[in-house]
Amino acid sequence: MQALKFVTQVTAKGKLQIPDTMALPKGRVEVIVLSDGGNGKLRKRRKPLRQESFVGMWADRKDIGDTITFAEELRRNLERKHDRRR
């Protein structure tokens, strides 16, 4: 499936405006509409993951040791709990 991306408007009558210059493929297409909720702004981009407040929160903990191994073990435990509930 080919993807085309463009920003456009939906008219007051609910019609989607597609630019005349856009070369659309013939045949069946799937349309996904992401709305800004009418406020004129598209979805806010998140900040990069490294800038999130939780990054590095275990850095100073002496009881954890290897934080990557610790995080993997936490994830495995959660997955096991989730599997048992099914």
Long-range contacts (C-beta under 8 A, 24 or more apart in sequence): 1-30, 7-42, 10-35
